Amino acid sequence: MNAVLPIIVSLTALYGFACGHFGIEPGGPLWLSWPLPIWNRIAHDWRHPRPRPNYARIARLEQELGIGRPEEETTT
C-alpha cells in the first residue's frame, strides 16, 4: 500500500513529460495535446493587456440613443 503513491506520482510525471514533449507537435494525438491550450491560457494569457474601452465611441453612441448626459450648452 505504501508503494501506490510513488507509482501514481511517477506515472503523472511521465504523462506530463509526454504531453510536453509530444503534445506540442501539430497533428499530435489528442490524448497528449489537450493540456497545451489550458496551460497556455494559465501561463501566458495574463501577459496580454486587455483592450481599453473606446470612451469617445461610447459617448457618441449614448448621444445617438439619447441615454447619455446632455451636452452642456455654452451661450456666447
C-alpha positions as CSV (number, residue, x, y, z in Angstrom):
1,M,0.0,0.0,0.0
2,N,2.9,2.3,0.6
3,A,4.1,1.9,-3.0
4,V,0.9,3.3,-4.5
5,L,1.7,7.0,-4.1
6,P,5.1,6.9,-5.7
7,I,3.7,4.9,-8.6
8,I,0.9,7.4,-9.1
9,V,3.3,10.4,-8.9
10,S,5.8,8.9,-11.3
11,L,3.0,8.0,-13.8
12,T,1.7,11.6,-13.6
13,A,5.2,13.0,-14.1
14,L,5.7,10.6,-17.1
15,Y,2.4,11.7,-18.6
16,G,3.2,15.3,-18.1
17,F,6.6,14.8,-19.8
18,A,4.9,13.0,-22.7
19,C,2.3,15.8,-23.1
20,G,5.1,18.5,-23.0
21,H,7.3,16.6,-25.5
22,F,4.9,15.0,-28.0
23,G,1.7,17.1,-27.5
24,I,3.2,20.3,-28.8
25,E,3.6,19.0,-32.3
26,P,1.0,19.9,-34.9
27,G,-1.3,17.0,-35.5
28,G,-0.2,15.3,-32.3
29,P,-2.6,12.8,-30.6
30,L,-5.4,14.4,-28.7
31,W,-4.7,12.5,-25.5
32,L,-1.3,14.3,-25.4
33,S,-2.2,17.7,-26.8
34,W,-5.3,18.6,-24.8
35,P,-3.4,20.2,-21.8
36,L,-1.5,22.6,-24.1
37,P,-4.3,25.2,-24.6
38,I,-5.2,25.1,-21.0
39,W,-1.5,25.6,-19.9
40,N,-1.1,28.5,-22.4
41,R,-4.1,30.2,-21.0
42,I,-2.9,29.8,-17.4
43,A,0.8,30.7,-18.1
44,H,0.6,33.3,-20.8
45,D,-2.8,34.8,-21.1
46,W,-2.3,37.2,-18.2
47,R,0.5,39.0,-20.1
48,H,-1.7,40.3,-22.8
49,P,-3.1,43.7,-21.9
50,R,-6.9,43.9,-22.2
51,P,-8.2,46.3,-24.8
52,R,-9.3,49.6,-23.2
53,P,-12.8,50.9,-23.8
54,N,-13.2,53.5,-26.5
55,Y,-14.9,56.2,-24.4
56,A,-15.4,58.5,-27.4
57,R,-17.3,55.9,-29.2
58,I,-19.4,55.1,-26.1
59,A,-20.2,58.7,-25.6
60,R,-21.2,59.1,-29.3
61,L,-23.5,56.0,-29.1
62,E,-25.1,57.3,-25.9
63,Q,-25.7,60.6,-27.5
64,E,-27.3,59.0,-30.6
65,L,-29.5,56.8,-28.4
66,G,-30.4,59.7,-26.1
67,I,-29.3,58.0,-22.9
68,G,-26.1,59.9,-22.2
69,R,-25.6,63.0,-20.2
70,P,-26.9,66.1,-22.0
71,E,-24.3,68.2,-23.6
72,E,-23.6,71.4,-21.8
73,E,-24.7,74.3,-24.0
74,T,-22.5,77.3,-23.9
75,T,-24.1,80.7,-24.6
76,T,-21.9,83.3,-26.1
